[in-house]
Amino acid sequence: MSFSLLSTLLPLLLGPAFFMMPSVGVTLPNQAPPDPVADAARFETVAKQLDSGGVLYGYVSVDGDLSAIGAYVKSFMDGMRPLASDVPQVDVPAILKVSGLDAISAVGFSSKSVEGGFRNKSYLYTPEGRRGLLRMLGGKSKPFDVVKLAPAGSDFVFEQDLNLKVVYESIQEALVAGMGEQGALFKAMMDGAVNQPLPPPIPFTMKKVLSDLDTQISVIIDADLDKKISLTHPDAEGLQSPLMRAAVLIDELGWVADELAKIIEPMLAHPTQGPPAKIVRNPNWVGVQLSIEPEQYSVMDAEILELFGSTNPVLVHHLPSGKLVLASGLEFAENLFIPKPNLEDDPDFRKTMVGLPMKGTAITYASPALFSALREILESAMDVEDLGGAEGLILNTFLKLFLPKNVRGEGSVTTNSKDGILTVSNSAHSHKANIVSSLAGPLLMGIATTMPVVQAMDMVNEMEAVHDHEGHIHEQLLELENDARPGLKQPIPQRGD
């Protein structure tokens, strides 16, 4: 048995023994004793957000745990300073408080069977409200823009409220709170850096960018399953993929495309010196479109652009909405903002998202057709490579477990409330299945890593068998020859003598 497989199986073999041993864990000094009344109230609050009676129900109270860990780490570091002068002056509890992670008091999750799959829920309970880095994931729940922008039939859609200013502000607060005067010095250096102009010819500062980073990011991918693109990369030769069109939209940053157009437009007065681009400027759009011939792209870039149905991507400002749009082509970008059958009217979308709230701070949708197309690509890859043996078995197992035929779509929505963050999803897989697959992952990896060794040993055994067979035939021929020459006093030397 190989070491990798043994190390994988050992916890599974020894696991039952731990149930017969006394419980051994970590007890932090000075940790506040539990309050049964508060614990019960906390559990009831979280339980209201979850579904009972399903295949999985879990609750973990972490109230005060991070604070206790932070205090212990600080005490340990304080005790080490007399022994080691290079121990940094860091106030871990202060940093945790600024980060807001200690605001999480409990975590709950559940999975319940619904028609066609499972309703999964995850809940972070923050009774004193979200603060620090938790504010990064948006504020109040609101209707989703992306379901009106994406055309009906879109195969992957994502929208996330994102306040990246919080990250910068939290880092600065943590520096001052956790490192005192040295942290204040670092904060001043950061402020000075973001106020400096960016390298020419960019005329704005990072501070201007940061001021508009309380934003919303959306991704839309629309795959045309009836149009196939043959992949030309040597590693993917013979494979075909659906033609796709895609766009990334960022709120409040449309002015970046305006500034880029101002920089590039004078350069285009000198065609031999200017960049391979053209300016987009009309009542609805301002920005830049690449105008490079396909043969001028690198092989990888050309393949990616061909896969997304265009060799002329755009970075443009949609003036009516203020959005910055990076799209595979201007036509696809324009189509997002005109009246059309959109995603919220799509039957597959409605079926996948049934029962989920249509207000929140994040939404993700992947269509059934997307998973079917992915399965088709993997099956084609197996045919092209003529995979068999261990590799073929592993890939077939992967397809059966994660991409079965007639797999349903996947959808999830995250909502914020005054005392928590709730994510609800409709999925073919329950939280239980995700936990089991994560536990089985190391075992599968251990088996996978032993496959080359097993294959090599099989080859060695086959070679030895062939060698032994050849030796046996040689010995039989010598015996026949000796029998045919009875006059010889000594036999012909045997092989290996």
C-alpha positions as CSV (number, residue, x, y, z in Angstrom):
1,M,0.0,0.0,0.0
2,S,1.4,3.4,-1.0
3,F,2.1,6.0,1.7
4,S,-0.4,8.4,0.1
5,L,-3.2,5.9,0.2
6,L,-2.3,4.8,3.7
7,S,-2.3,8.4,5.0
8,T,-5.7,8.9,3.5
9,L,-7.2,5.7,4.9
10,L,-5.6,6.0,8.4
11,P,-8.1,8.6,9.8
12,L,-11.0,6.4,8.5
13,L,-9.6,3.3,10.1
14,L,-8.8,5.0,13.4
15,G,-11.9,7.1,13.5
16,P,-14.1,4.6,15.5
17,A,-11.4,4.4,18.1
18,F,-11.8,8.1,19.0
19,F,-15.4,7.5,20.0
20,M,-14.2,5.2,22.7
21,M,-11.6,7.7,24.1
22,P,-12.3,10.5,26.5
23,S,-13.1,13.9,24.8
24,V,-10.0,15.9,24.4
25,G,-10.1,19.5,23.2
26,V,-8.9,23.1,23.8
27,T,-10.0,25.1,26.7
28,L,-9.0,28.8,26.6
29,P,-8.3,30.5,29.9
30,N,-10.6,33.3,31.0
31,Q,-13.2,32.4,28.4
32,A,-16.7,33.5,29.6
33,P,-18.9,30.7,30.9
34,P,-21.9,29.8,28.7
35,D,-25.2,31.4,29.5
36,P,-28.0,28.8,28.9
37,V,-30.7,31.4,28.5
38,A,-28.7,33.4,25.9
39,D,-27.7,30.2,24.2
40,A,-31.4,29.1,23.9
41,A,-32.5,32.5,22.5
42,R,-29.6,32.5,20.0
43,F,-30.6,29.1,18.8
44,E,-34.2,30.1,18.4
45,T,-33.3,33.1,16.3
46,V,-31.2,31.1,13.9
47,A,-33.7,28.3,13.8
48,K,-36.3,30.6,12.4
49,Q,-34.1,31.2,9.3
50,L,-33.7,27.5,8.6
51,D,-35.8,24.5,7.4
52,S,-36.2,21.7,9.8
53,G,-37.1,18.1,8.9
54,G,-34.8,17.8,5.9
55,V,-31.7,15.8,5.2
56,L,-29.4,18.2,7.1
57,Y,-29.8,20.6,10.0
58,G,-26.8,22.2,11.7
59,Y,-26.2,25.0,14.2
60,V,-22.9,26.2,15.7
61,S,-22.6,28.9,18.4
62,V,-19.4,30.9,18.1
63,D,-20.4,33.7,20.4
64,G,-17.3,35.1,22.0
65,D,-15.0,32.4,20.6
66,L,-13.0,34.7,18.3
67,S,-12.7,37.3,21.0
68,A,-11.4,34.7,23.4
69,I,-8.9,33.4,20.8
70,G,-7.7,36.9,20.1
71,A,-7.2,37.6,23.8
72,Y,-5.2,34.4,24.3
73,V,-3.0,35.2,21.2
74,K,-2.3,38.7,22.6
75,S,-1.5,37.2,26.0
76,F,0.9,34.7,24.5
77,M,2.6,37.4,22.4
78,D,3.0,39.6,25.4
79,G,4.6,36.7,27.3
80,M,7.0,36.1,24.5
81,R,8.3,39.7,24.2
82,P,10.7,39.5,27.1
83,L,12.1,36.3,25.6
84,A,12.2,37.5,21.9
85,S,12.6,41.1,21.0
86,D,11.3,40.7,17.4
87,V,7.8,39.8,18.5
88,P,5.6,42.4,16.8
89,Q,3.4,44.9,18.7
90,V,0.1,43.7,17.4
91,D,-3.2,44.0,19.3
92,V,-5.1,41.0,17.9
93,P,-8.4,41.6,19.7
94,A,-8.5,45.2,18.3
95,I,-7.9,43.9,14.8
96,L,-10.7,41.3,15.1
97,K,-13.1,44.0,16.3
98,V,-12.3,46.2,13.4
99,S,-12.6,43.3,10.9
100,G,-16.1,42.6,12.2
101,L,-15.6,38.9,12.2
102,D,-16.2,38.7,15.9
103,A,-19.7,40.1,15.2
104,I,-20.7,36.6,14.1
105,S,-22.4,35.0,17.0
106,A,-23.7,31.8,15.4
107,V,-23.9,29.9,12.1
108,G,-26.7,27.7,10.9
109,F,-27.4,25.6,7.8
110,S,-30.0,23.3,6.5
111,S,-31.0,21.2,3.5
112,K,-34.6,20.1,2.7
113,S,-35.9,18.1,-0.3
114,V,-37.9,20.1,-2.8
115,E,-39.2,19.2,-6.3
116,G,-36.2,18.3,-8.4
117,G,-33.5,18.8,-5.8
118,F,-32.8,20.6,-2.5
119,R,-33.5,23.9,-0.8
120,N,-30.2,24.8,1.0
121,K,-29.9,27.6,3.5
122,S,-26.9,29.2,5.3
123,Y,-27.2,31.9,7.9
124,L,-24.6,34.1,9.7
125,Y,-26.2,35.6,12.8
126,T,-24.8,39.0,13.7
127,P,-27.1,40.3,16.5
128,E,-25.2,43.6,16.8
129,G,-25.3,44.2,13.1
130,R,-22.8,43.8,10.3
131,R,-19.6,45.7,10.7
132,G,-16.0,45.8,9.4
133,L,-15.4,43.4,6.4
134,L,-19.0,42.1,6.6
135,R,-20.2,45.4,5.3
136,M,-18.2,44.6,2.1
137,L,-21.0,42.3,0.9
138,G,-23.6,45.1,0.3
139,G,-26.2,46.8,2.4
140,K,-30.0,46.6,2.1
141,S,-31.7,44.0,-0.1
142,K,-33.2,45.3,-3.3
143,P,-34.5,44.0,-6.7
144,F,-31.8,42.5,-9.0
145,D,-30.9,44.5,-12.1
146,V,-29.3,41.7,-13.9
147,V,-32.5,39.7,-14.4
148,K,-33.8,42.5,-16.6
149,L,-30.5,43.2,-18.4
150,A,-29.7,39.5,-19.3
151,P,-31.5,38.2,-22.4
152,A,-33.8,35.2,-22.0
153,G,-31.8,32.1,-22.5
154,S,-28.7,33.4,-20.7
155,D,-26.8,30.5,-19.2
156,F,-24.8,32.1,-16.4
157,V,-25.8,35.2,-14.5
158,F,-24.2,36.7,-11.4
159,E,-24.8,40.0,-9.5
160,Q,-23.1,41.0,-6.2
161,D,-23.3,44.3,-4.3
162,L,-19.8,45.0,-3.3
163,N,-18.4,47.8,-1.2
164,L,-14.7,47.6,-1.7
165,K,-14.2,50.9,0.1
166,V,-14.8,49.0,3.3
167,V,-11.7,46.8,2.7
168,Y,-9.5,49.9,2.4
169,E,-11.1,51.6,5.4
170,S,-10.9,48.4,7.5
171,I,-7.2,47.9,6.7
172,Q,-6.5,51.4,7.8
173,E,-8.6,51.1,11.0
174,A,-6.9,47.8,11.8
175,L,-3.4,49.3,11.4
176,V,-4.1,52.1,13.8
177,A,-6.0,49.9,16.3
178,G,-3.7,47.0,16.2
179,M,-0.2,48.6,15.8
180,G,-0.5,52.0,17.4
181,E,2.0,54.6,16.2
182,Q,3.6,52.3,13.7
183,G,0.1,51.6,12.3
184,A,-0.7,55.3,12.1
185,L,2.5,55.7,10.1
186,F,1.5,53.0,7.6
187,K,-2.0,54.6,7.3
188,A,-0.4,57.9,6.4
189,M,1.7,56.2,3.8
190,M,-1.3,54.6,2.3
191,D,-3.2,57.9,2.2
192,G,-0.3,59.5,0.5
193,A,-0.1,56.8,-2.1
194,V,-3.7,56.8,-3.1
195,N,-3.6,60.6,-3.5
196,Q,-0.8,60.5,-5.9
197,P,-1.6,60.6,-9.7
198,L,-1.4,57.3,-11.4
199,P,1.4,56.9,-14.1
200,P,0.9,59.0,-17.2
201,P,-1.1,59.3,-19.3
202,I,-3.8,58.3,-16.7
203,P,-5.0,61.6,-15.2
204,F,-6.8,60.5,-12.1
205,T,-5.8,59.1,-8.7
206,M,-6.6,55.9,-6.9
207,K,-8.6,57.9,-4.4
208,K,-11.1,58.8,-7.1
209,V,-11.4,55.1,-8.0
210,L,-11.9,54.2,-4.3
211,S,-14.6,56.8,-3.8
212,D,-16.7,54.9,-6.4
213,L,-16.1,51.4,-5.2
214,D,-19.4,51.1,-3.3
215,T,-20.6,49.3,-6.4
216,Q,-22.4,46.4,-7.9
217,I,-20.7,43.8,-10.2
218,S,-22.7,41.8,-12.7
219,V,-21.7,39.0,-15.1
220,I,-23.8,37.7,-18.0
221,I,-22.8,34.8,-20.2
222,D,-25.1,33.7,-23.1
223,A,-24.2,30.5,-24.8
224,D,-25.5,29.6,-28.2
225,L,-25.8,25.8,-28.0
226,D,-26.6,25.5,-31.7
227,K,-23.4,27.2,-32.8
228,K,-20.2,25.3,-32.1
229,I,-16.6,26.6,-32.1
230,S,-13.8,24.1,-32.9
231,L,-11.0,24.6,-30.5
232,T,-7.6,24.8,-32.2
233,H,-5.3,24.6,-29.2
234,P,-3.0,21.6,-29.4
235,D,-4.3,20.3,-26.0
236,A,-7.9,20.7,-27.1
237,E,-7.7,19.7,-30.8
238,G,-10.9,18.0,-32.0
239,L,-13.1,19.5,-29.2
240,Q,-16.0,21.8,-29.8
241,S,-17.6,24.4,-27.5
242,P,-20.8,26.4,-27.7
243,L,-20.4,30.0,-29.0
244,M,-20.7,32.4,-26.1
245,R,-21.2,36.1,-25.6
246,A,-20.3,37.7,-22.3
247,A,-20.3,41.0,-20.4
248,V,-19.1,42.3,-17.1
249,L,-20.9,45.4,-15.7
250,I,-19.7,47.6,-12.8
251,D,-21.8,50.4,-11.4
252,E,-20.5,53.9,-10.8
253,L,-17.3,53.4,-12.8
254,G,-18.4,54.3,-16.3
255,W,-16.3,57.4,-16.2
256,V,-13.2,55.2,-16.5
257,A,-14.1,54.5,-20.1
258,D,-14.6,58.2,-20.7
259,E,-11.1,58.9,-19.4
260,L,-9.6,56.0,-21.5
261,A,-11.3,57.4,-24.6
262,K,-9.8,60.9,-23.9
263,I,-6.3,59.3,-23.6
264,I,-6.5,57.1,-26.7
265,E,-8.3,59.5,-29.1
266,P,-5.3,61.9,-29.7
267,M,-3.1,58.9,-30.3
268,L,-5.3,57.7,-33.2
269,A,-4.3,60.8,-35.1
270,H,-1.1,58.9,-35.8
271,P,-2.3,55.5,-37.1
272,T,1.2,54.0,-37.3
273,Q,1.9,54.9,-33.6
274,G,-1.5,54.8,-32.0
275,P,-3.0,51.6,-30.4
276,P,-5.1,49.2,-32.5
277,A,-8.4,50.6,-31.3
278,K,-11.3,52.9,-32.3
279,I,-13.4,55.3,-30.3
280,V,-17.0,54.6,-29.5
281,R,-19.0,57.8,-29.1
282,N,-22.8,58.2,-29.4
283,P,-25.7,59.4,-27.3
284,N,-25.6,56.1,-25.2
285,W,-22.0,55.0,-25.2
286,V,-18.5,56.3,-24.8
287,G,-15.4,54.1,-24.8
288,V,-12.9,52.1,-26.7
289,Q,-13.2,49.1,-29.0
290,L,-10.3,47.0,-30.0
291,S,-9.8,46.7,-33.8
292,I,-7.1,44.1,-34.2
293,E,-7.1,41.6,-37.0
294,P,-7.5,38.0,-35.7
295,E,-4.0,37.0,-36.9
296,Q,-2.5,39.8,-34.8
297,Y,-3.7,38.2,-31.5
298,S,-1.7,35.6,-29.7
299,V,-2.9,32.1,-30.2
300,M,-4.5,32.0,-26.7
301,D,-6.2,35.4,-27.0
302,A,-7.5,34.6,-30.4
303,E,-9.1,31.4,-29.2
304,I,-10.7,33.1,-26.2
305,L,-12.1,35.9,-28.4
306,E,-13.4,33.4,-31.0
307,L,-15.0,31.4,-28.2
308,F,-16.9,34.5,-27.1
309,G,-18.0,35.3,-30.7
310,S,-16.0,38.4,-31.3
311,T,-12.5,39.7,-32.1
312,N,-13.4,43.3,-31.2
313,P,-14.2,43.5,-27.4
314,V,-15.3,46.8,-25.9
315,L,-14.7,48.8,-22.7
316,V,-17.5,51.4,-22.7
317,H,-19.5,53.7,-20.5
318,H,-23.3,53.2,-20.7
319,L,-24.2,56.9,-20.2
320,P,-27.9,56.5,-19.1
321,S,-27.0,54.0,-16.3
322,G,-23.4,55.1,-15.5
323,K,-22.2,51.5,-15.7
324,L,-18.8,50.4,-17.0
325,V,-19.2,47.6,-19.4
326,L,-16.6,45.1,-20.6
327,A,-18.2,43.0,-23.3
328,S,-17.3,40.6,-26.0
329,G,-18.8,43.0,-28.6
330,L,-20.6,46.3,-28.8
331,E,-23.7,44.6,-30.3
332,F,-24.1,42.3,-27.2
333,A,-23.5,45.3,-24.9
334,E,-26.2,47.3,-26.6
335,N,-28.6,44.3,-26.5
336,L,-28.5,44.3,-22.7
337,F,-30.2,47.8,-22.5
338,I,-32.9,47.5,-25.0
339,P,-36.5,46.0,-24.6
340,K,-36.4,42.3,-25.2
341,P,-37.5,39.0,-23.7
342,N,-35.3,39.0,-20.6
343,L,-34.1,36.5,-18.0
344,E,-36.9,37.0,-15.5
345,D,-39.4,35.7,-18.1
346,D,-37.3,32.7,-19.1
347,P,-39.0,29.4,-18.2
348,D,-35.7,27.6,-17.2
349,F,-34.8,30.6,-14.9
350,R,-38.3,30.6,-13.3
351,K,-38.2,26.9,-12.7
352,T,-34.7,27.0,-11.2
353,M,-35.3,30.0,-9.0
354,V,-38.8,29.0,-7.7
355,G,-39.2,29.8,-4.1
356,L,-36.2,32.0,-3.9
357,P,-36.5,35.7,-3.0
358,M,-36.1,38.1,-5.9
359,K,-34.6,40.8,-3.7
360,G,-31.2,40.7,-2.1
361,T,-27.5,41.6,-2.3
362,A,-26.4,38.7,-4.5
363,I,-27.8,36.3,-7.1
364,T,-26.3,33.5,-9.0
365,Y,-27.9,31.4,-11.8
366,A,-26.6,28.6,-13.9
367,S,-28.9,27.1,-16.5
368,P,-29.5,23.4,-17.0
369,A,-28.2,23.8,-20.6
370,L,-24.9,25.1,-19.3
371,F,-24.3,21.9,-17.3
372,S,-25.4,19.7,-20.2
373,A,-23.0,21.5,-22.5
374,L,-20.1,21.1,-20.0
375,R,-20.9,17.3,-19.8
376,E,-20.9,17.1,-23.6
377,I,-17.5,18.8,-23.8
378,L,-16.0,16.4,-21.2
379,E,-17.5,13.4,-22.9
380,S,-16.0,14.6,-26.2
381,A,-12.7,15.0,-24.5
382,M,-12.8,11.4,-23.3
383,D,-13.6,10.2,-26.9
384,V,-10.9,12.3,-28.5
385,E,-8.3,11.2,-26.0
386,D,-9.6,7.7,-26.1
387,L,-9.3,7.6,-22.3
388,G,-9.6,4.2,-20.6
389,G,-8.3,2.5,-17.5
390,A,-7.9,4.5,-14.4
391,E,-8.2,8.0,-16.0
392,G,-11.4,7.0,-17.8
393,L,-12.9,5.5,-14.6
394,I,-12.2,8.7,-12.7
395,L,-13.7,11.0,-15.3
396,N,-16.8,8.8,-15.7
397,T,-17.2,8.8,-11.9
398,F,-16.9,12.6,-11.9
399,L,-19.6,12.9,-14.6
400,K,-22.0,10.6,-12.8
401,L,-21.5,12.3,-9.4
402,F,-21.4,16.0,-10.4
403,L,-22.8,16.3,-13.9
404,P,-25.5,13.6,-14.3
405,K,-27.7,13.5,-17.3
406,N,-30.7,15.8,-17.1
407,V,-29.1,17.8,-14.3
408,R,-31.1,20.7,-13.1
409,G,-30.0,24.4,-13.0
410,E,-28.5,26.0,-9.9
411,G,-29.6,29.2,-8.3
412,S,-28.9,31.1,-5.1
413,V,-29.8,34.4,-3.5
414,T,-28.2,36.2,-0.6
415,T,-30.1,38.7,1.6
416,N,-29.0,41.0,4.4
417,S,-31.1,41.8,7.4
418,K,-30.4,43.9,10.5
419,D,-29.1,40.9,12.4
420,G,-27.7,38.5,9.8
421,I,-26.8,37.3,6.3
422,L,-28.9,34.5,4.7
423,T,-28.1,32.6,1.6
424,V,-30.8,30.4,0.0
425,S,-30.2,28.1,-2.9
426,N,-32.0,25.6,-5.1
427,S,-29.6,22.9,-6.1
428,A,-29.3,19.3,-7.3
429,H,-27.0,18.8,-4.3
430,S,-27.7,19.2,-0.6
431,H,-25.3,20.6,2.0
432,K,-24.9,17.1,3.2
433,A,-23.7,15.9,-0.2
434,N,-21.2,18.8,-0.3
435,I,-19.9,17.8,3.2
436,V,-19.6,14.1,2.1
437,S,-17.9,15.0,-1.1
438,S,-15.4,17.2,0.7
439,L,-14.7,14.3,3.1
440,A,-14.4,11.9,0.2
441,G,-12.1,14.2,-1.7
442,P,-8.9,13.2,0.1
443,L,-9.7,9.6,-0.4
444,L,-10.3,10.1,-4.1
445,M,-7.1,12.1,-4.4
446,G,-5.2,9.4,-2.5
447,I,-6.6,6.8,-4.9
448,A,-5.8,9.0,-7.9
449,T,-2.2,9.6,-6.8
450,T,-1.7,5.8,-6.5
451,M,-2.9,5.1,-10.0
452,P,0.4,6.0,-11.7
453,V,2.2,3.7,-9.3
454,V,-0.3,0.9,-9.9
455,Q,0.0,1.3,-13.6
456,A,3.8,1.3,-13.4
457,M,3.8,-1.8,-11.3
458,D,1.4,-3.5,-13.9
459,M,3.9,-2.6,-16.6
460,V,6.8,-4.0,-14.7
461,N,4.8,-7.2,-14.0
462,E,3.9,-7.5,-17.7
463,M,7.5,-7.1,-18.7
464,E,8.6,-9.7,-16.2
465,A,6.0,-12.1,-17.5
466,V,7.1,-11.6,-21.1
467,H,10.7,-12.1,-20.0
468,D,9.9,-15.3,-18.1
469,H,7.8,-16.6,-21.1
470,E,10.7,-15.9,-23.5
471,G,13.1,-17.7,-21.2
472,H,10.7,-20.7,-21.0
473,I,10.5,-20.9,-24.8
474,H,14.3,-20.7,-25.0
475,E,14.8,-23.5,-22.6
476,Q,12.3,-25.7,-24.5
477,L,14.2,-25.1,-27.7
478,L,17.5,-26.0,-26.1
479,E,16.0,-29.2,-24.7
480,L,14.7,-30.2,-28.2
481,E,18.1,-29.4,-29.7
482,N,19.9,-31.5,-27.0
483,D,17.5,-34.4,-27.7
484,A,18.3,-34.1,-31.4
485,R,22.1,-34.4,-30.8
486,P,22.5,-37.6,-28.6
487,G,26.2,-37.9,-29.5
488,L,27.3,-34.9,-27.5
489,K,28.8,-35.8,-24.1
490,Q,28.0,-32.4,-22.7
491,P,24.6,-30.6,-23.1
492,I,24.5,-27.2,-24.7
493,P,24.8,-24.6,-22.0
494,Q,21.5,-23.4,-20.7
495,R,20.4,-19.8,-20.7
496,G,22.1,-17.9,-17.9
497,D,24.9,-20.4,-17.4
